[in-house]
Every structure is written in C-alpha cells, then in structure tokens.
Amino acid sequence: MLIMPMTYIIYRSYNLYIGRMDDARKHAEETAALHFRTIESLALAIEAKDQTTGEHLRRVRVYAVGIGEELKLGGTELEALRAAALLHDIGKIAVPEFIISKPGKLTPEEFQKMKVHPVVGAEILERVNFPFPVAPIVRAHHEKWDGSGYPSGLKGEEIPIGARILSAVDCLDALASDRQYRRALPLPEAMAMVERDSGRAFDPKIVTILKKLYVELEEKARSCEVEQWRLSTDIHIERGAEPGAGFATPERRLPIDRGAASSAGESERVRLRGLLEAVANGARFLSPSETLSIFSTRLATMAPFDGLAVYLRQANTLLPAYVTGSSSAAIEGLRIPVGAGISGWVAEANRAVVNGNADVDLCFGTKPPGSENLRSALAIPLSGQMNLAGVLTLYRTAENSFNSDDLALLMSFGPTLAAYLEKDSSAILGPADAASFGSQMGLTLVSAAAPVVIH
C-alpha cells in the first residue's frame, strides 16, 4: 500500500515532465518555422527590389550549404549559412533601383551607394534576432581574402567562414547567370574565373572544394524543387485618381553638362539643332529619311560612332526605325524588349546610359559576322509631349568610347529629335516589324552596304 501511492506519484510526475518536453519541442519547432518564414519573407523583399535575384538566391543556398556540409560545419553555423545565402542582398533595399538595374558600368558615386548594402543588410538582420549568427556573414560577404574588400577590409581568416563560402559561390553563380550588363558565361568558364581569384578574392580552401563539387552541386540546384512565389509588382491598379498632394509636373529632360557647350563644333551643333527644329515645326523641305541622314552624318563629326540606331516603341518592344554606320548590319534586325538590354532599360527608366555593354543589345537579334566587335553603347531616351517612347543609341567597337561630353551633346538634341519623331510617327504606331515600321514612317534602314553620303 505504501508502494502504490509512490508509484502513482512517479508516474504522474513523469507524464507531466513528458508533457512539458512535448510543449517545449512544439514551441521550438514553431519558433524555427517562424524564423524560416521570416527568412522567406525577407527574401521576397529582395526579389521585389531586384527581379534578377530570385533564382540566384536559391541556387546560392544550394551551393553554400553543400560546401558547408563538406567542411562539416556545426548545426548553428550551417543554419546561419543557409539563412545568409537567401538574405545576403537584403541591404539592397537601401540602394536606388536605377543603380541596381543599371545595364552599364557604375560610376564611382553609384558604387559608393552600392557598397552600403552589406552594412544595411546586417543592421536589418540584427533586429530580427536570429538564434544563429546571420548578420556577421551578411556584413562580410564582400570582404576579400587579401583584405581589399569592403566594408571593413577584413583579411584571411578574419572573415567569418560563412562569408568566405558565400563570397565564392555568389560570384560563381553571378558569372554563370544573365545580367543586365552581360550575358551568362558557361559554368566551367565561370569556375575558371573564380579559381583565378583564389588567394586574392577568395579563400583557397573554399575554391578547392567548390571546384571539386560544382558539377554535382549544379545538378542538385537544377533538380531542387522549390515553391515559386513572387510579389505582385507588375499589376495595374485602376482605383485612385491621384495622390493627396496631386501629381508632379513631368520632367522629361535629363541634366545637361553645360560645360560641354563651349567645346569645338558648337556652331555645327546650333545649325543641326535648327534643322531639327525647323522640320519639327512643320517644314517639309526634307523627307524623314533625308533629315535623319543629315543628322547622323553631322553627328558623326562631333561624336564618332560605328553604329547609330533610332529605336521607337511598339507595344513592349523597341524596333529600329533608322539605322546607319559601318556596323548597321548588326543592329537593323534587333527586337529589344522594353526594360531589357541597354536601349530597353533606357526606354523604361527614362535615363541615359554611358558606356554600357553593347552586347546586351545585340543578343536580341541574329548576329552577323563582325557584330561581336561592338563593345560600348551610349543611349538616351527620346520622349515627346505625347509620350512617344524612343531611344537614340550610338555604338562603338572600342570599350569605354564615350564620355560626359558625348552625353551632353546627345542630350542637347534629344528633346528636339523626340518632338520631330513624334510629329512624323504618332499616327502610324503599330507596325508588325521594323521594315514596315520604317516604310510607314517614310524612313529607310541604312546599312553599310548602302551608305548615305551628304555633301
């Protein structure tokens, strides 16, 4: 009789203990699930800011975790690496969108703004209070093995192991993916470029493991089934007539470098602008084809080019309405989606690009022999009062061929050229292809085989 009460008390205490253990386990599972949902939500925020990173983030996670497992990282370090792989670019929320999506090279001022994103990302994640060290990995993922990285100039093993892994795999996948400023490299070629930076940008031990596993990890990344989720950033909402403060007056002209106005050839510029203003105001002493031929010929004496294209927008595609120059064969067949390539980005963002990679325009057509020689592009938006979307783009075979004076020159003609094109094309938008587009507008696509000579 004495044993039975004691047995019951032990049994009851054991059940209560098991119950508390189950509650603690469920709470831990719910907390882990909450952290995972937080990670996914933050990754969605990154994707909303930079549409090119969605698949990139998932692929980086597969690569990073694979290398972490090969290095036998502990559970906490591995979980931190898994989260950081998805969240390493969360700080880009603080970077202006035109810098993130710019198809050309960044200016020093733009790069200064870009360099804040690891710091901002770490500060955001510190507020989440993850139970594993995610923020230090995100802060250091742009540090380099030789100490030349940012933001703190950490060197060698001063850099957290997770950041060293993330840096290498992030670079590999970025090289092997399409970007606004260049096309994707074959994966073996991208791996060779990462290997060349071993001991300088990347931890040699990490690069050795990555080289051994990258084919296997690539297959795993391709076969990995992930839930496809995307924010509704591209919908059109009809309700809402105007904001409470009203609408701003549209400003279509970009700032012009007035210092370039005193350069040689100013008189030629004035005469050429006068010609465009005359035809834009209704003078009909020249056909559109003759007007643009004179414009391009005179422009070549002030800003030399190997190819010139006047693109006009049909629906969501830019079509070349007028093309000239020795490399015109590479341009006249282009069909550039608005928002893609150099010219498409300029049409969508209404901002100019200086020394963009010409190849990201040329990939939207069939490249004839020799077209791969075009290396740089200068593009400005052409926007008239009736909102005709167009782009004037110059191409050169040499890299970094254009400067701020060339941009100022083109911008000085931009509004007048846009007004002229709008007057002559506003009634005929909607052609099926570039040839009919040009013919309806009264333009002739000019190629190197049939040059126009203006005396």
N, C-alpha and C positions, 0 to 999 in steps of 0.2 A: 504493500500500500504506500510505503514511503517512496518507492522507485517510480510508481506510476505518475504522481504529480511532477516529479523531476523530469521524467521522460517527456511529459506534455510541454513543460516549460522550455525544454531544449528544442523540441520540435517546433513550437510556436516562434521561438527566437530565430531559429534557422529560417523558417518561412518569411519572417519579417526581413531578415538580412537578405535573402534571395530576392524579395520584392524590391528592396531598396537598390540592390545591384542592378535589377532589370530596369528600374526607373532611371538610374544613372546611365546605363548603357543606351537607353532610348534617348535620353537628353543629349548624350554625346553624339549619337547618330543624327539627331535633329540639328544640333549645332554645326556638325560637319556639313550636313545638307544645306544649311543656311549659308555657310561660308562658300560652298560651291555655287549656289545660286547667285550670291553676291559677285563672285568671280565672273560668272557668265553674263550678268547684267552689266558689269563694268566693261567686259569685252564687247558687248553690244554698243556701248557708248563709243568705244574706239572705232568700231566699224561704221557707226553713223558719221563720224568725222572724216574717216579715210576709207573709202569704199574698196581700196585695193588690198586691205589688210585682213579681211575676214578669213579666207582660206589660208593665208600666210600664217596667221596666229595658230591655227590648229596644226598646221604642218610643223611649225617650230616646236610646239608642245611635244609631238611625237618624237622628233629628233632629240630634243633636250632630255626628255625622260629616259629615252633609250641609252643615251650616254651616261646619264646619272646612275642608271641601274648597272651599267658596265663598270662604273667606278665604285659601285657598292656604297652609294651614299646612304646615310641613315634615313629613317622614316620622315623625320622633321625636315631635313634638308631636301629630300625628294619631293615632299609636298610643297615646300616653298618654291622649288624649281618649277613644278607643274603649274602653280598659280602664276608665277612671274612670266612664264612663257606666253600666257594669254594676256597678261596685263602690262608688259614692259613698255608699251607705247601709249598707255593711258594719259600720260602727260601732254600728248599732242593736242588734247582738248584746249590747252592754253596757247597753241600756235595758230596764227591766222590761216584760214583754209586755203587762200591763194598760194601760200608758201608750201603747204603740204602737197597740193595737187599741181604745183608748177612743173611743166614738162621740160624746162630748160635748167641750166645750172643756177645755183643760188648765188646771190650777191653776198659779200661779207656781212652786210647788215641783216639780210634774211637768215644767214647761217647763225648769227648771234641769237636771233629769236628761236631758231630750231633747237639750239643747244640747251635751252631751258627745260626741255621736255623730260629728261631723266630726273631732274630735281623736283619738278612739279609732280611727276608721277609718284615718286617716293613719298612726297608730302601727302598726296591723296591717300595712298595705301596705309600710311601710318595712322590715319584717322579710322581706318577700318578695324584696326587692332586684330589682325590675323594671329592665330596661335602658333605661327611659324614665321621665320624671318624673310618675308617677301620684299619689303621696302628696300633693304640694302642691295638686293640683287638688281632691282629696277634702277636704283640710283647709279649703279656701277656698270650697267650693261654696255656703255660706250667707252669705258676705260680700255686702254691698250696695254699689252704685256710689257712694252718698252717705256711706258709712262707718258706717252704722247697723246693719250685720250682725254676725255672730259667727262664729268665736270671737275674732278678733284686731282687728276694726274696721278692716280694710283698706279703702282708698278708691280709686275710679277705676282707673287702670292699675297700681296696686299689686297688684291682684287678678290672678292668672295668667289668661291669655286662655282657657285651657281651662275654668277655673272660671266665668268670665263667660258662656261659651257654655252650660255645663251648668246654671247657675242659671236662665237664661231658659227653656230647653227643658224642664227639670224642672218648673218652675212651670206652663208651658203644658199639659203632659200631665197633671199632677196635677189642674188645674182641669177638664180635659175627661174625667176618669175618675171613676167612682163611688168614694166613700169612705164610711167608717162614719158620718161626721158630716154628710155632704151628698151630694146626687145630682150626677151629671156635668152640666157646662154644655155647650151646643153649642160646637163648635170655634171658630167666628167670634167668639162672645161671650167665650170664654176668651182668644182672641188680643187682643181689645179690652181686656181687663183687664190683660194683660201690657203692652200698649202704654201704658196709663195710668201704669204704673210706670216707664216709660222715663226715664232720667236720675235716678231716685231709687233703685230697687232694681236696675235692670239697665242695662248698657252700651247707650246709644242706638244705636250702630252695629250691635250684635248684634240688637237688636229690629228695626231696619230690615230686615236680611237675613232674619230669621225671618218677618216679615210678608210679605216677597216670596215666600218659599219654602214657607210652612207647608202650603199646599194640596198642592203637589207632594210634599213630604215625608210628609204624611199618607197619600197614595196609596201611596207607596213602603213605608211602615210596614205598611199593611194587606196589601200583596201580598208582603211579605217572608216567605219560608218559613223557619221556624226549627224546630229539633228540640225537641219537647216533652218536658221532663224534670221530674220532681217527686219529692221525697223522700217516703218512706212515713211521714208524720207522723200519719196518721189510721187506722192499723191497730190492731187489738185483739189483744194477746198474752196467751194463756191461762196459760202457764207462769210460775212464780214466785209462791209463795203470799203472801209478804210480804217486805219488806226486812229485812236482817240486824238492824237496830235496832228492828224492829217498826213498827206503824202508829201515827201520831199520833191522838189523840182529836179527832174532827171538831169544829170551832168554827164554828157557823153564824151567830152574831150578829156584826154589824159594830160597830165602836166607836161609841158614842153620845156626843154632846156634852152632858155633864151640866149645863153652864151653862144650857142651854135649859129645864131642868126648872123653873126658878124664874120662867118667863115667865107672863104673864097667861093664864088659861084652864087652869091646872094642875088645878083641881078637876074641870073638864069632862073633861079627859084621864083622870083617875082613874076617873070614872064610866063613861066609854066603855070603858076597858080592863076594868073589872069586868064590863060587859055581855058583852064578847067572851070573858072567862074563864069566865063562867057557862055560855054556850052551848057553849063548847069542852069543858067538863066534863060535858056531858050534859043540861043543862036544855033543855027543848023548849017553852018558852012562846012562842017566835017561830020562824017559818019562816026558812030561809036568806035568802030574798028580803027579808023584813022586817028581819032582822038587818043585812044589808049596806046596806039603805036607810037605817036609823038611823045606821049607822057613817058612811056617806058624807055624810049631811046634817050630822051633828055635826062631822065632819072639816072640812067647808067653812067652818065658822065660825072654825076655827083656822088652816087653810091653804087659802085660796080656790083654786078651780080652775075651768076651763071644761070639762074632761072628766076622768073617772076611769074607769079600767079595771082589773079584776081578771082577769089572764090566768092560765090553767092550761095545763099542758103535755100535749099528746097526741103521743106519739112524738117527732118532732123539730120540732113546730110549737106555737106559743103561740096559744091560742084565747081570745077574750074571754068569760069566764063571767058577768061582771057589768059593765055599763056605765051610767054616768049623767053628767049635766051638760048644759049647753046645746050642746056640740059633740059629743054622743054619736053622732050620725049618722055622723060621720067615723071613728068608732072601732069600732063594733059589727060591721063587716064585715071586719075585719083578720084576716089569717092570717100570722103573723110567724114565719119560720124561726128556730129556736134558734141563737144566735150572730150574727144579723143585726139591724139596726136598734138602737134604744135598748133596748127591752124584751128582745129576743132576746139581746143581749150581756149584760144583767144576769142573765138566767136561766142563761147558760152560765158566766159568770165569778163569779157569786155576789157581786157587788159593786154598790154603788149608783152612780147617775149623777145629778148635779145640773145642771140647765140644759142638757141635751142638746138637739139639734136635733130637734124633734117630726116634721119632715117625713120623716126616715128611718124612722119607724114607719109613717106614713100612706101611704108608697109601696107598702106591701104590701096594699093594698085599693083599691077603686074610690072615688075621692074625690068626695063630693057637693059642690055649690056651697057655698062658705064654709069648707071644711075647710082650705084653704090658709092660713087666718088663724092656725092653731095654730103657735106659734113655739118654745115651750120645754117641756121634759119633766123630771119628777123621778120616778125609778123605783127601787124597792128590791126585793131578792129575797125571796121567801116560801118558806122551806124548813122542812118539818116533820121529825119524827123518822123517818118512813117515806120520806123523801127525795122527797116530792112537790115538783116544781119549779113554782113560780108566780112571778108578778111583780105588784106593785101600782104602777101608773103614773098620775101626775097630769099633765095638760096645761094650758097657759095660752096665750092669744093674744099676750101680750107676750113679748119676748125677756128672758132673764135674770130670770125672775119669781120664782125660788126661791132660798133661802139655806140656810145651815147649820142654822138653827132649824127650818125646814120638814123638812129631812132628819132631824134628831133626833126631831122629832115622829112622823114616819112610822116610823122605826126603833123607837120605843118601843112601837108597836102591832104591828110586823112579826111577832115570834115568836108572839104570841097569835093574830093573824089567820091565820097559817100553820097553827097547831095546829087552829083551828076549821075551816078549809077542808079540811084533811086528814081530819078526822073525818067530814065530811059528803060527801067526794068520793072517798075512797080505794077504794071498791068499785065506782065507776062510770066509771073512766077508760077511754077508748077510743071516744068518740063520733065520728060522721062529720063533723059540722060544729058551729059554735058554737051554733046554735039547739037541736039535740038535746042538745048538751053541757049547756046551761043548763037545759033541761027535765028531763033525767035528774037533775040536781043539785037540782032544785027552785027554780032561780033564774029570774028574768025579766029579759031585757035591757031596760033602762030607757032611753028616748030622750027628747029634748027635747019630742017631741010628746005624750008620756005621762008627765009628771013624777010622782014620788012625793013627797007632802007629809007630813012628820012634824010633828005639833004637840007 
